Amino acid sequence: MGEFELIDRFFKRLGASRDDVMLGVGDDAALLAVPIDHELVACVDTLVQGRHFPSSTRADDIGWRSLAVNLSDLAAMGAVPAWATLALTVPAADEEWLEGFAMGFDAIAKAHHVSLVGGDTTRGPLTVTVQAMGFVPQGAALRRRGATVGDLLYITGWPGDAAAGLALIEGRLPGQGAYRGALEHKFRRPEPRVAFGQRLRGVASACMDVSDGLGQDLGRLVAASGVGAVLRASELPLSQALFALAGEQGARDFALGGGDDYELLFTVPPSRRAGLARAMATAGAPACHCIGEITAGRGVRLVSDRGDLPVPRGWDPFSG
């Protein structure tokens, strides 16, 4: 099977059908119509086998993850997802693998009304690069910069679950049963907080997604805002599954330094707490937890009943 047959068979009609796609897969480039009075939001991520996912990962899960991690970036900006491009490098034109990958990619693309509008395929070590694009009303995008002293610090969901799921898959953490399945699923099929990110427009003062570990990513948020933060260890949301399999200290380490959460980390001025409550009351809103506050100074302090604790270092593709 040649490249163009591969594209036509597995990728030409992936994702949602959108009226704003003037020209999609099959030409030299895509033609896309951005809504009037909106700004284009674009992001890109690369996933490499053995670095970002184990070699045992199913093809459909890789397809899902490759788009999900990008949709999480759009969610952090409060954007509406619309289009994606895909650059796929595979060792061989394995029809069964390609069908599984396309199935996973298509499922999350349609769930978020995203159309695949172009890309490239080639042969080599398994590598997946996805660019996702969307739009946001002019001047309404959420940014990392914007947190001010006194703002409250929140995170969605249950940080650490996905990292523990990967540790279970790789044999670094023992565990069986329903808890194991729940944590592994959090790694294999992350759920980007797209709708909630849009509800945070006009509510959050700063926002980013957590992909490299809560402690490390919070450091990036406060650095961008020119402030500091106090993170309360006692307020870290630890899921029952994570606590049961990793114990209190292990669960905390996964939550602070594990990565792969794809949750939203954001700050809210006290005057906007009512707006946050309304956003949280909407159907399908994720659990949100207040875990600290923004302070004067620089850096992140992790405080506990026993005093300050070290902040675990998160994911870095060039470390170790």
N, C-alpha and C positions, 0 to 999 in steps of 0.2 A: 504494500500500500504506500503510495507516494504522499508527499506533503499536502498537495492540494486536495487529494481525495480524503485525507485524514481530516483536514479543516472542514470540508464540505459535509462529511459524515457525522463528525462529533461536535463541532463548535459553531457552525454557521447560524444555527437557530437557538443558541443557548440564551436563557434568561427571558425576561419579560419583553413583550412587544410594546414599544413606546412611540407615540406620535412625534416626539421631539428628536427622533433619530432620522435625519434626512438621508443618510447613507451609512450603512453599517459594514458588517464583515463582507469581504470580497473585492474591495477596491484598495487603492494605495493608502487611503486614510479615511477616517470617518468624518461625517458632517453632522454636527449636533447643534440644536437650537437651545440656547440658554434663555430662560424666561426674562422678560423685561424687568428692570429694577432689581435684579438678583446678581450675585457674584458667584463665579465658578470656584468650587473647592476641589482640589485634586490631591491625591496621595498615592504612594506606591510602596509595596513591600515584596521582598524576595524570601522564599522559603527553600532551603537546601536540605536534601535528604541526609540524615545523620547529624545535622546541625540544628535544624528547627523541628524535625520530627523523626522518630525512629524508622528504620528501614522496614519494620513490620507493619507500619501504618497502612490501613486500607486505602485504596484509591479514592473511594467516595468521601472518606474523611479528609483526605488531602485536598480534594476539590472544594469541599465546604470551608475548611480552614483558610485556604488561600484567598478567598474572597472575604471571609468573616473578619480577618485581621485588618483589612482595609476599611471595611464598613465601620469598624470600631473607631478608626481615626476620623471618619466623617461624623460619627456620632459625637465625638469629643468637640467638634466644631459646631454642633447644632445643625448640621447640613442634612438636606434631603438627598439620598443616594439616587443616581440616575443611570450611569453608564460605567462600563469597565472594559479594560483591554487586558489581554492575557499573553504572556510570553512563556511558552512551555518547552522545556528541554527534557527529552526522554531518551533512555538508552536504546529503545527500539519501539517500533509501532505495534505495541501489544494491544490488540483490539479489546480484549477483556478489561485490561487496566484502563484504557482510554474511555471505555464506556462507563466504568465505575467512576472515574474522575469527573467526567462530564455530568453524570447523574448528581453527584454531590454538589458541584458548582451550580448546576441548574436549580437545585432545590432551594439554596439560600438566595440565589439571584432572584428567583420568582417571588420568594417570601418578602423581599424588600423592593420589588418592582425595578430591578436593575437589568439593563440590556447589555449583553456582550457585543461590542461594536468593532472589535479589531484585535490584532495581536500578531504573534509570530510563533512558529514551531520549528524546532531543530533537534538534532541528535546529540546526545552527550549525557553526562551525569545528571540524575533527576534534580531539576531545579524549576521552581515555579515563581514567576514574577507577575503580579497583578497590579494594575493601576486602576483605582476607583475614582470616579468623579461625581460630583453632585452640585447642588446650589443652595444658597442661603440668601435671604433678603439683605439688601445692601446695608452694611453697618451692623448687622445682627449676629455675625459669627462669634462663637465662643473662642477664647484664646487662653493660653497658659498665663499670659500677662494680664493682671487686673486684680489680683487678690490684695486686700489691704488689711492693716492691723485691726483685729477685732472680728474679722470674718470667721464664720464657723466652717469646719472642714468635714466633708462627707465623702463616703464611698458607696457605690452600689454593690449589691450582691455579697458574695462570700470569698474574699481574697484567699489565695493559697490552695483552693480546691484543685485547680487545673495542674498546678505544679506537683501536688501530691499525686494526682492521677498519672502524670508522666513518670514519677518516681515508682509508682506501682507497676506500670508497663515495663520499665527498665529493670525491675527487680531490686531497686534501692530501698523500697519500703514494702514490708510484708502486709498482707491483708487479703481477706476473701469476702464473698457475700455481697449483699446489696450496697454496702458502703463503698466497697471497691468499685463496683459498677458505676455508682453515681460519680465518683471522683474521676474515673477514667473518661466517662462521658463528657465531663467539663473540659478535659483537655482535647478530646477528639472533635467535639462539636461546640465551640464557644458561641455564645449568643450575644452579638453586639447590641448595645443599648441605643439603637438608632432612634426609636420613637421618643424615648425619655430624653435623649440629648436635645431634640427639638423643643421639648417642653421646658428645658432649662434656659432657653433664650430669654433674656430679660430678667432672669432669676439668679443664675450663677454669675459671680464676678470673675471667675477663672475656672478653666476645666481642661482636663486631658484624660486620655485613656491609660490604664495601667497595663503595660505589656512586659516591662522589665523588672517588676517587683515594686511593691507599694512604697517602701522606704526610699529607694533610688528615684522613682518617678516623682514622689513628693518633693525630693530635693531639686528636681528640675523645675517643678512648678514654682516653688518659692524663689529660686534663682531668677527665673524669668520675670517675676513680680517684684523682685528687690526687697523681699521680706523674709521672715523666718516662720517656723511652725513648731507647735507642741503637739506631738502625737501621743495619745494616752494608750498605753499597752492594755489597760483593763477594758477599754472600749473597742478593741479590735473585734470585728465580727468573725467568729470561728464557727464553721458549720459543725453539726453533730457528727457527720461522717469524718471530717478532717480531725476533729478532736478525738474521736474513738480510735482511729488508726494511727495517728501520729503523736498523741499525747499533747499536753498543754504546751510544753516548750517547742516540740517539733511543729505543732500546728502554728504557733506564733512565727517560727522561722520561715515556714512555707508562706505564710500570709505576708510577711514583710519583705522577703527576698526571693520568692520563688519565680515570679513572672508568669506570663501566659494567662493572666486573669481576663483581660479585655473588659474590665469594668471601668466605670467613670469615676474619677477623682475630681472633686470640685469644691469650690468655696462659695458661701452664701452670706451676705451681710445680714446681721440680725433683723434689720428692717424688712427683709424679704422672706422671712420664714413662712409667712402666710402663703406666699406664692409657691414656695417649695411644697408646702402641705397640699396645695391644690394639685400640683404636678404629681405628687405621690399618690393622690386619691384616684387618679384616672385608671381606667381598666388596663391591666397588663403592666403597670408600673413595677419596676423591680424594688426589692427591699433596699432601703437607704439607711445608712448608719452614720451618726455624728461621731467622729473619732478624734477630734482635736480642734485647735483654733490657730489662726494666723497671729504672729507676734512680731514685734520689732526685732531688728537684728538680722542675722543671716543663718541659714542652715536649718536642720531638723533636729529637735530634741525628742527622744523617745523616753517618756517618763513612766515610772511604775511606783508602787508603794515602797519599793526598796531603793528608790532614787533613779537617776538616769541610767539607761541601758544603751549599749551600742546598737546602731542601726545596721542591720545586715546589708551587705552589698548585693545588688541584684544582678540580672543577666547582662553580660557584655559579650558579643560574638568574638571579640579579639582577646578575651582574657583566657589564661590558662592554656 
